[in-house]
Each structure stands twice: as structure tokens, then as C-alpha cells.
Amino acid sequence: MKTRQLGELTVSELGLGCMSMSQSYGDANRKESERTLHRALDLGYTFLDTASLYGMGHNESLVGDVLSTRRNEFVLASKCGIINKNGKRAVDCTPANVKKTCEESLKRLKTDVIDLYYLHRRDFNVPIQESVGALADLVKAGKIRYIGLSECSSSTIRKAHQEHPICAIQSEYSLWTREPEHKVFECCTELGIGFVPFSPLGRAFLTGAVKDMSELGTDDMRQTMPRFIGENFQHNLKLLQQLEEIATRYDCTMAQLALAWVLAQNPNFVPIPGTKFVNYVEENAASVELSINEEDLKLTGEIFSDGKILGDQYAKSHMISLDTEED
């Protein structure tokens, strides 16, 4: 697999999101997760993404246990800041918690240094400069190499970057989630910051694999997401027909077309499609070889543009935690 430049880091064109091996999308099989991690490295993936939140430490422990002997083969990204407080999700980016979480993550990951360490969300109760200052201390201590932010507005990115250089921004971005186009992309280009699209396959919606929500478990996170509920979901499903038509012309899957579109938006975007299955790691890897002409790329983007998608990204309880742009 070819490489791309992510800020000061050089990584594979595609990364691997590891969250689903521990939570949110149904049960995972330990053996299959292990095979998936090893297969990803064998295929040339050199950028793996996890977080302290995923499975409340389980995901970091999985990556650490499975890949400790191959640590020199990949760039490791993790995140801090989202915690479980009395059974509820909360954000804590105080310097004390940032440093405490990093120490815990290093132990679980069985490594001396995390290559890219993100604030998982902005903490509205803590100035971003204080949170980034704590991360800067970790850089000086040699515990992390580079600093990242997740789901932050351009104004927050600028404030953070003044405190310490930011290497990468991770935000949800795909054919059906386009918010970063508003101001974040321009900000990243101006400051020389890399961009990591997470959920580039729309939480599997863009693959065409999710057509009946009753087939998903009651604890699947998509059951609470407005885009997957009721009339919104039925409306959004109809748009997939056009995506399938274009994919058919190129003899590829809808997932591969959706990834090819994201990859074509900027030569330094590094999407991290998540999976817990070997076959999807292989399918996704093949997307980097696709050559889609400009007319069809434009058409692909137009299918889901201009407010054609119905429903927010998250339930209201999660939407309020996002650091959105001020118009």
C-alpha cells in the first residue's frame, strides 16, 4: 500500500479503525479480531486507531496483546478525554486526567510511546490551551510523539495549534457526513495539519449491508442514531441505489467506491474504516487501487450532498458534545 503524509507522520493510505473489535456494533470474535489485526499489517496498513474509551480499555489491551511483537510495523494512534462517569458518558480533558489516561493506555498497549494521541472530544469546561498543554508535557516526557484533536471546530484548532503544533484532526467524514468541508479543511491546509476521516463508510450504511434495522442488536449504537431510524432511514436507503449503479460500472463494491471518493478529496486525507473482519480489511485495501474518473467522482458526491440525507449524526445527548462551527 502506498503512503500519505499526515502532518509530520508518514502512514499508509488507509488506516484501520479498531473500535468495533470491542464495542458498538455487536459482539466481536477474539480470534477473528486477532486475524484481522495481523492481516491488516500484512496488507500494508501502517496506521492503527484505538482509544481508551473503546470497550473501556479492552480495545487498547487487544491491540497491545496481539501486536506487541510487531510494534515497529505501525503508527499507533489512541485517544483520551471521554470517560464513563457513574455509568454515563462524560468528557474530562483536565490536565490530570489526560496524563493519568495516557499512563494507563501505555500499559494496556504494551508500548513506551504512542505515536499520535488525540483529545477525543473538546471539554467545554477546560480551556483547550490547558488540555493541549498537558499533551505537550507528554510530548516532552517522550510518552507521546504527536498531538491530535477529534471533532473540533476550526476556531478550537487554531487556539490549540498556538499552544503546541497539532499533527492531525480526526472527524467523521464520508459521502453522507460533510460538515468538515465547512471550515475545518481550510484550517488544516493553512496550518499544515493532517486530516483523518473516521466512519468513512457511514457506519456501514454506505456499504449497503444495513438494510433492516431489526437485524441489528438492541445494543448496536446505530439503533439510537436518527439517520438509521424510521422514515429517515427509509429515505436514506433510496439514495444507495444510485451509489450501487456507479459501483457496478467499475466492478467494485459500494464500500470501495465510497472509500475511493474520500481518498480522492485530498491526497493527504487518511481514512480509517473500522472493521473486525479479515474479508473487509481486504476489501477496503483494494479501494486504493481504484481509478474513478472525475465525472463519476463528482456524481458520487452529489448523491448525498445539499441536505439530501435525513437525520443527525447522533442522538441529541451526543450532538451537544460536538464542537461545531460558529456561523
TORKOL-4160 file (C-alpha; in steps of 0.2 Angstrom, whole numbers, padded with zeros to 4 digits, m for minus):
327
<pt num="1" X="0000" Y="0000" Z="0000"/>
<pt num="2" X="0006" Y="0017" Z="m0004"/>
<pt num="3" X="0009" Y="0030" Z="0009"/>
<pt num="4" X="0002" Y="0048" Z="0013"/>
<pt num="5" X="0008" Y="0062" Z="0023"/>
<pt num="6" X="m0002" Y="0065" Z="0039"/>
<pt num="7" X="0006" Y="0081" Z="0046"/>
<pt num="8" X="0023" Y="0075" Z="0051"/>
<pt num="9" X="0019" Y="0057" Z="0051"/>
<pt num="10" X="0020" Y="0045" Z="0036"/>
<pt num="11" X="0007" Y="0032" Z="0036"/>
<pt num="12" X="m0002" Y="0020" Z="0024"/>
<pt num="13" X="m0016" Y="0027" Z="0013"/>
<pt num="14" X="m0029" Y="0018" Z="0023"/>
<pt num="15" X="m0028" Y="0016" Z="0042"/>
<pt num="16" X="m0038" Y="0003" Z="0052"/>
<pt num="17" X="m0051" Y="0009" Z="0065"/>
<pt num="18" X="m0051" Y="m0004" Z="0079"/>
<pt num="19" X="m0066" Y="0001" Z="0089"/>
<pt num="20" X="m0079" Y="m0012" Z="0083"/>
<pt num="21" X="m0067" Y="m0026" Z="0090"/>
<pt num="22" X="m0073" Y="m0020" Z="0107"/>
<pt num="23" X="m0090" Y="m0011" Z="0106"/>
<pt num="24" X="m0104" Y="m0003" Z="0097"/>
<pt num="25" X="m0108" Y="m0015" Z="0083"/>
<pt num="26" X="m0112" Y="m0031" Z="0091"/>
<pt num="27" X="m0101" Y="m0044" Z="0098"/>
<pt num="28" X="m0084" Y="m0047" Z="0091"/>
<pt num="29" X="m0074" Y="m0064" Z="0090"/>
<pt num="30" X="m0057" Y="m0063" Z="0098"/>
<pt num="31" X="m0049" Y="m0075" Z="0086"/>
<pt num="32" X="m0056" Y="m0065" Z="0071"/>
<pt num="33" X="m0050" Y="m0049" Z="0078"/>
<pt num="34" X="m0033" Y="m0056" Z="0080"/>
<pt num="35" X="m0033" Y="m0062" Z="0062"/>
<pt num="36" X="m0039" Y="m0045" Z="0056"/>
<pt num="37" X="m0026" Y="m0035" Z="0065"/>
<pt num="38" X="m0012" Y="m0046" Z="0058"/>
<pt num="39" X="m0019" Y="m0047" Z="0041"/>
<pt num="40" X="m0020" Y="m0028" Z="0041"/>
<pt num="41" X="m0002" Y="m0026" Z="0044"/>
<pt num="42" X="0002" Y="m0040" Z="0031"/>
<pt num="43" X="m0008" Y="m0030" Z="0018"/>
<pt num="44" X="0002" Y="m0014" Z="0021"/>
<pt num="45" X="m0009" Y="m0005" Z="0034"/>
<pt num="46" X="0003" Y="0005" Z="0045"/>
<pt num="47" X="m0009" Y="0016" Z="0054"/>
<pt num="48" X="m0020" Y="0009" Z="0068"/>
<pt num="49" X="m0033" Y="0019" Z="0078"/>
<pt num="50" X="m0039" Y="0015" Z="0095"/>
<pt num="51" X="m0044" Y="0024" Z="0111"/>
<pt num="52" X="m0045" Y="0022" Z="0130"/>
<pt num="53" X="m0064" Y="0023" Z="0128"/>
<pt num="54" X="m0066" Y="0008" Z="0117"/>
<pt num="55" X="m0073" Y="m0006" Z="0127"/>
<pt num="56" X="m0067" Y="0004" Z="0142"/>
<pt num="57" X="m0049" Y="m0001" Z="0139"/>
<pt num="58" X="m0052" Y="m0018" Z="0131"/>
<pt num="59" X="m0048" Y="m0012" Z="0113"/>
<pt num="60" X="m0031" Y="m0005" Z="0119"/>
<pt num="61" X="m0027" Y="m0021" Z="0128"/>
<pt num="62" X="m0032" Y="m0031" Z="0112"/>
<pt num="63" X="m0020" Y="m0021" Z="0101"/>
<pt num="64" X="m0006" Y="m0022" Z="0114"/>
<pt num="65" X="m0008" Y="m0041" Z="0117"/>
<pt num="66" X="m0010" Y="m0045" Z="0099"/>
<pt num="67" X="0003" Y="m0034" Z="0091"/>
<pt num="68" X="0016" Y="m0031" Z="0104"/>
<pt num="69" X="0029" Y="m0041" Z="0094"/>
<pt num="70" X="0025" Y="m0031" Z="0078"/>
<pt num="71" X="0025" Y="m0013" Z="0086"/>
<pt num="72" X="0039" Y="m0007" Z="0075"/>
<pt num="73" X="0027" Y="m0010" Z="0059"/>
<pt num="74" X="0014" Y="0003" Z="0063"/>
<pt num="75" X="0010" Y="0020" Z="0068"/>
<pt num="76" X="m0001" Y="0019" Z="0084"/>
<pt num="77" X="m0015" Y="0032" Z="0087"/>
<pt num="78" X="m0025" Y="0032" Z="0103"/>
<pt num="79" X="m0037" Y="0045" Z="0112"/>
<pt num="80" X="m0041" Y="0052" Z="0129"/>
<pt num="81" X="m0054" Y="0063" Z="0136"/>
<pt num="82" X="m0071" Y="0053" Z="0136"/>
<pt num="83" X="m0074" Y="0044" Z="0152"/>
<pt num="84" X="m0088" Y="0033" Z="0160"/>
<pt num="85" X="m0094" Y="0043" Z="0175"/>
<pt num="86" X="m0107" Y="0034" Z="0186"/>
<pt num="87" X="m0112" Y="0024" Z="0171"/>
<pt num="88" X="m0114" Y="0039" Z="0159"/>
<pt num="89" X="m0103" Y="0046" Z="0146"/>
<pt num="90" X="m0094" Y="0061" Z="0151"/>
<pt num="91" X="m0079" Y="0072" Z="0144"/>
<pt num="92" X="m0064" Y="0075" Z="0156"/>
<pt num="93" X="m0049" Y="0084" Z="0147"/>
<pt num="94" X="m0042" Y="0091" Z="0163"/>
<pt num="95" X="m0023" Y="0090" Z="0163"/>
<pt num="96" X="m0023" Y="0077" Z="0177"/>
<pt num="97" X="m0035" Y="0066" Z="0168"/>
<pt num="98" X="m0026" Y="0067" Z="0151"/>
<pt num="99" X="m0009" Y="0062" Z="0160"/>
<pt num="100" X="m0017" Y="0048" Z="0170"/>
<pt num="101" X="m0026" Y="0041" Z="0155"/>
<pt num="102" X="m0010" Y="0041" Z="0145"/>
<pt num="103" X="m0001" Y="0031" Z="0158"/>
<pt num="104" X="m0015" Y="0018" Z="0158"/>
<pt num="105" X="m0015" Y="0017" Z="0139"/>
<pt num="106" X="0003" Y="0015" Z="0138"/>
<pt num="107" X="0002" Y="0000" Z="0150"/>
<pt num="108" X="m0013" Y="m0008" Z="0140"/>
<pt num="109" X="m0004" Y="m0005" Z="0123"/>
<pt num="110" X="0012" Y="m0013" Z="0130"/>
<pt num="111" X="0022" Y="0002" Z="0122"/>
<pt num="112" X="0034" Y="0015" Z="0128"/>
<pt num="113" X="0026" Y="0029" Z="0117"/>
<pt num="114" X="0010" Y="0032" Z="0107"/>
<pt num="115" X="0014" Y="0040" Z="0090"/>
<pt num="116" X="m0002" Y="0051" Z="0089"/>
<pt num="117" X="m0013" Y="0055" Z="0104"/>
<pt num="118" X="m0029" Y="0064" Z="0102"/>
<pt num="119" X="m0041" Y="0073" Z="0113"/>
<pt num="120" X="m0056" Y="0063" Z="0110"/>
<pt num="121" X="m0068" Y="0077" Z="0112"/>
<pt num="122" X="m0066" Y="0095" Z="0117"/>
<pt num="123" X="m0070" Y="0098" Z="0136"/>
<pt num="124" X="m0081" Y="0114" Z="0137"/>
<pt num="125" X="m0076" Y="0116" Z="0155"/>
<pt num="126" X="m0057" Y="0116" Z="0152"/>
<pt num="127" X="m0049" Y="0129" Z="0141"/>
<pt num="128" X="m0042" Y="0120" Z="0126"/>
<pt num="129" X="m0025" Y="0128" Z="0129"/>
<pt num="130" X="m0024" Y="0119" Z="0146"/>
<pt num="131" X="m0028" Y="0102" Z="0139"/>
<pt num="132" X="m0016" Y="0104" Z="0124"/>
<pt num="133" X="m0003" Y="0110" Z="0137"/>
<pt num="134" X="m0005" Y="0093" Z="0146"/>
<pt num="135" X="m0002" Y="0084" Z="0130"/>
<pt num="136" X="0013" Y="0095" Z="0126"/>
<pt num="137" X="0020" Y="0089" Z="0143"/>
<pt num="138" X="0018" Y="0071" Z="0137"/>
<pt num="139" X="0027" Y="0075" Z="0121"/>
<pt num="140" X="0042" Y="0082" Z="0132"/>
<pt num="141" X="0042" Y="0067" Z="0143"/>
<pt num="142" X="0043" Y="0056" Z="0127"/>
<pt num="143" X="0027" Y="0047" Z="0131"/>
<pt num="144" X="0018" Y="0053" Z="0115"/>
<pt num="145" X="0026" Y="0059" Z="0099"/>
<pt num="146" X="0012" Y="0070" Z="0091"/>
<pt num="147" X="m0004" Y="0078" Z="0096"/>
<pt num="148" X="m0021" Y="0077" Z="0088"/>
<pt num="149" X="m0039" Y="0083" Z="0091"/>
<pt num="150" X="m0055" Y="0074" Z="0087"/>
<pt num="151" X="m0072" Y="0083" Z="0081"/>
<pt num="152" X="m0066" Y="0100" Z="0085"/>
<pt num="153" X="m0071" Y="0117" Z="0076"/>
<pt num="154" X="m0058" Y="0127" Z="0066"/>
<pt num="155" X="m0058" Y="0140" Z="0080"/>
<pt num="156" X="m0053" Y="0127" Z="0093"/>
<pt num="157" X="m0040" Y="0120" Z="0081"/>
<pt num="158" X="m0032" Y="0137" Z="0079"/>
<pt num="159" X="m0031" Y="0140" Z="0098"/>
<pt num="160" X="m0024" Y="0123" Z="0101"/>
<pt num="161" X="m0011" Y="0125" Z="0087"/>
<pt num="162" X="m0005" Y="0141" Z="0095"/>
<pt num="163" X="m0002" Y="0131" Z="0111"/>
<pt num="164" X="0008" Y="0117" Z="0103"/>
<pt num="165" X="0008" Y="0111" Z="0085"/>
<pt num="166" X="m0006" Y="0099" Z="0081"/>
<pt num="167" X="m0002" Y="0085" Z="0069"/>
<pt num="168" X="m0019" Y="0078" Z="0064"/>
<pt num="169" X="m0038" Y="0081" Z="0066"/>
<pt num="170" X="m0049" Y="0067" Z="0066"/>
<pt num="171" X="m0068" Y="0070" Z="0062"/>
<pt num="172" X="m0082" Y="0060" Z="0055"/>
<pt num="173" X="m0081" Y="0062" Z="0036"/>
<pt num="174" X="m0089" Y="0052" Z="0022"/>
<pt num="175" X="m0101" Y="0054" Z="0007"/>
<pt num="176" X="m0116" Y="0057" Z="0020"/>
<pt num="177" X="m0106" Y="0067" Z="0033"/>
<pt num="178" X="m0099" Y="0083" Z="0026"/>
<pt num="179" X="m0098" Y="0095" Z="0040"/>
<pt num="180" X="m0078" Y="0097" Z="0040"/>
<pt num="181" X="m0079" Y="0104" Z="0022"/>
<pt num="182" X="m0087" Y="0120" Z="0030"/>
<pt num="183" X="m0071" Y="0127" Z="0038"/>
<pt num="184" X="m0060" Y="0113" Z="0045"/>
<pt num="185" X="m0052" Y="0108" Z="0029"/>
<pt num="186" X="m0047" Y="0126" Z="0025"/>
<pt num="187" X="m0040" Y="0127" Z="0043"/>
<pt num="188" X="m0030" Y="0111" Z="0041"/>
<pt num="189" X="m0022" Y="0116" Z="0025"/>
<pt num="190" X="m0017" Y="0133" Z="0031"/>
<pt num="191" X="m0009" Y="0126" Z="0047"/>
<pt num="192" X="m0001" Y="0110" Z="0039"/>
<pt num="193" X="m0012" Y="0099" Z="0049"/>
<pt num="194" X="m0017" Y="0081" Z="0043"/>
<pt num="195" X="m0035" Y="0075" Z="0042"/>
<pt num="196" X="m0041" Y="0058" Z="0047"/>
<pt num="197" X="m0059" Y="0054" Z="0042"/>
<pt num="198" X="m0067" Y="0042" Z="0053"/>
<pt num="199" X="m0083" Y="0032" Z="0049"/>
<pt num="200" X="m0079" Y="0035" Z="0030"/>
<pt num="201" X="m0091" Y="0021" Z="0026"/>
<pt num="202" X="m0105" Y="0029" Z="0036"/>
<pt num="203" X="m0105" Y="0016" Z="0050"/>
<pt num="204" X="m0108" Y="0003" Z="0036"/>
<pt num="205" X="m0123" Y="0012" Z="0029"/>
<pt num="206" X="m0113" Y="0016" Z="0013"/>
<pt num="207" X="m0108" Y="m0002" Z="0010"/>
<pt num="208" X="m0127" Y="m0007" Z="0008"/>
<pt num="209" X="m0125" Y="m0020" Z="0021"/>
<pt num="210" X="m0138" Y="m0012" Z="0033"/>
<pt num="211" X="m0155" Y="m0013" Z="0026"/>
<pt num="212" X="m0166" Y="m0019" Z="0040"/>
<pt num="213" X="m0163" Y="m0012" Z="0057"/>
<pt num="214" X="m0172" Y="m0026" Z="0065"/>
<pt num="215" X="m0157" Y="m0037" Z="0061"/>
<pt num="216" X="m0145" Y="m0027" Z="0072"/>
<pt num="217" X="m0144" Y="m0030" Z="0091"/>
<pt num="218" X="m0153" Y="m0019" Z="0103"/>
<pt num="219" X="m0137" Y="m0013" Z="0110"/>
<pt num="220" X="m0130" Y="m0008" Z="0092"/>
<pt num="221" X="m0126" Y="0011" Z="0093"/>
<pt num="222" X="m0135" Y="0014" Z="0076"/>
<pt num="223" X="m0151" Y="0010" Z="0085"/>
<pt num="224" X="m0150" Y="0027" Z="0093"/>
<pt num="225" X="m0144" Y="0037" Z="0078"/>
<pt num="226" X="m0158" Y="0047" Z="0069"/>
<pt num="227" X="m0151" Y="0043" Z="0052"/>
<pt num="228" X="m0155" Y="0025" Z="0055"/>
<pt num="229" X="m0172" Y="0027" Z="0062"/>
<pt num="230" X="m0189" Y="0026" Z="0054"/>
<pt num="231" X="m0193" Y="0037" Z="0039"/>
<pt num="232" X="m0176" Y="0045" Z="0039"/>
<pt num="233" X="m0168" Y="0028" Z="0036"/>
<pt num="234" X="m0180" Y="0023" Z="0023"/>
<pt num="235" X="m0177" Y="0039" Z="0014"/>
<pt num="236" X="m0158" Y="0037" Z="0015"/>
<pt num="237" X="m0159" Y="0019" Z="0009"/>
<pt num="238" X="m0166" Y="0025" Z="m0008"/>
<pt num="239" X="m0151" Y="0035" Z="m0011"/>
<pt num="240" X="m0140" Y="0020" Z="m0011"/>
<pt num="241" X="m0147" Y="0014" Z="m0027"/>
<pt num="242" X="m0138" Y="0027" Z="m0036"/>
<pt num="243" X="m0121" Y="0023" Z="m0027"/>
<pt num="244" X="m0124" Y="0005" Z="m0032"/>
<pt num="245" X="m0126" Y="0009" Z="m0050"/>
<pt num="246" X="m0109" Y="0019" Z="m0051"/>
<pt num="247" X="m0100" Y="0005" Z="m0042"/>
<pt num="248" X="m0107" Y="m0008" Z="m0054"/>
<pt num="249" X="m0100" Y="0002" Z="m0068"/>
<pt num="250" X="m0082" Y="0000" Z="m0060"/>
<pt num="251" X="m0085" Y="m0018" Z="m0055"/>
<pt num="252" X="m0082" Y="m0013" Z="m0037"/>
<pt num="253" X="m0092" Y="m0014" Z="m0021"/>
<pt num="254" X="m0101" Y="0002" Z="m0014"/>
<pt num="255" X="m0089" Y="0002" Z="0001"/>
<pt num="256" X="m0074" Y="0003" Z="m0011"/>
<pt num="257" X="m0082" Y="0017" Z="m0021"/>
<pt num="258" X="m0086" Y="0027" Z="m0005"/>
<pt num="259" X="m0068" Y="0025" Z="0001"/>
<pt num="260" X="m0061" Y="0030" Z="m0016"/>
<pt num="261" X="m0071" Y="0045" Z="m0016"/>
<pt num="262" X="m0064" Y="0050" Z="0001"/>
<pt num="263" X="m0047" Y="0047" Z="m0004"/>
<pt num="264" X="m0049" Y="0057" Z="m0020"/>
<pt num="265" X="m0054" Y="0073" Z="m0010"/>
<pt num="266" X="m0037" Y="0077" Z="m0004"/>
<pt num="267" X="m0020" Y="0067" Z="m0007"/>
<pt num="268" X="m0016" Y="0069" Z="0012"/>
<pt num="269" X="m0033" Y="0063" Z="0019"/>
<pt num="270" X="m0030" Y="0046" Z="0028"/>
<pt num="271" X="m0047" Y="0037" Z="0031"/>
<pt num="272" X="m0048" Y="0024" Z="0044"/>
<pt num="273" X="m0063" Y="0012" Z="0040"/>
<pt num="274" X="m0066" Y="0001" Z="0055"/>
<pt num="275" X="m0069" Y="m0017" Z="0054"/>
<pt num="276" X="m0067" Y="m0033" Z="0065"/>
<pt num="277" X="m0067" Y="m0045" Z="0050"/>
<pt num="278" X="m0052" Y="m0050" Z="0038"/>
<pt num="279" X="m0063" Y="m0050" Z="0022"/>
<pt num="280" X="m0067" Y="m0032" Z="0025"/>
<pt num="281" X="m0049" Y="m0027" Z="0028"/>
<pt num="282" X="m0045" Y="m0035" Z="0012"/>
<pt num="283" X="m0060" Y="m0027" Z="0003"/>
<pt num="284" X="m0056" Y="m0010" Z="0009"/>
<pt num="285" X="m0037" Y="m0011" Z="0005"/>
<pt num="286" X="m0042" Y="m0014" Z="m0014"/>
<pt num="287" X="m0051" Y="0003" Z="m0014"/>
<pt num="288" X="m0034" Y="0012" Z="m0015"/>
<pt num="289" X="m0031" Y="0004" Z="m0032"/>
<pt num="290" X="m0047" Y="0010" Z="m0040"/>
<pt num="291" X="m0047" Y="0024" Z="m0053"/>
<pt num="292" X="m0063" Y="0033" Z="m0054"/>
<pt num="293" X="m0065" Y="0047" Z="m0067"/>
<pt num="294" X="m0068" Y="0064" Z="m0061"/>
<pt num="295" X="m0086" Y="0065" Z="m0068"/>
<pt num="296" X="m0091" Y="0049" Z="m0058"/>
<pt num="297" X="m0082" Y="0055" Z="m0043"/>
<pt num="298" X="m0092" Y="0072" Z="m0044"/>
<pt num="299" X="m0108" Y="0062" Z="m0047"/>
<pt num="300" X="m0105" Y="0051" Z="m0032"/>
<pt num="301" X="m0103" Y="0066" Z="m0021"/>
<pt num="302" X="m0119" Y="0074" Z="m0027"/>
<pt num="303" X="m0129" Y="0059" Z="m0022"/>
<pt num="304" X="m0128" Y="0063" Z="m0004"/>
<pt num="305" X="m0125" Y="0082" Z="m0005"/>
<pt num="306" X="m0135" Y="0098" Z="m0002"/>
<pt num="307" X="m0145" Y="0091" Z="0013"/>
<pt num="308" X="m0151" Y="0076" Z="0004"/>
<pt num="309" X="m0148" Y="0065" Z="0020"/>
<pt num="310" X="m0161" Y="0065" Z="0033"/>
<pt num="311" X="m0156" Y="0064" Z="0052"/>
<pt num="312" X="m0142" Y="0070" Z="0063"/>
<pt num="313" X="m0126" Y="0060" Z="0066"/>
<pt num="314" X="m0130" Y="0056" Z="0084"/>
<pt num="315" X="m0144" Y="0057" Z="0096"/>
<pt num="316" X="m0146" Y="0074" Z="0104"/>
<pt num="317" X="m0137" Y="0069" Z="0120"/>
<pt num="318" X="m0121" Y="0066" Z="0109"/>
<pt num="319" X="m0124" Y="0080" Z="0097"/>
<pt num="320" X="m0122" Y="0093" Z="0111"/>
<pt num="321" X="m0104" Y="0087" Z="0115"/>
<pt num="322" X="m0098" Y="0091" Z="0097"/>
<pt num="323" X="m0088" Y="0106" Z="0095"/>
<pt num="324" X="m0097" Y="0114" Z="0080"/>
<pt num="325" X="m0093" Y="0129" Z="0069"/>
<pt num="326" X="m0100" Y="0146" Z="0073"/>
<pt num="327" X="m0108" Y="0153" Z="0058"/>
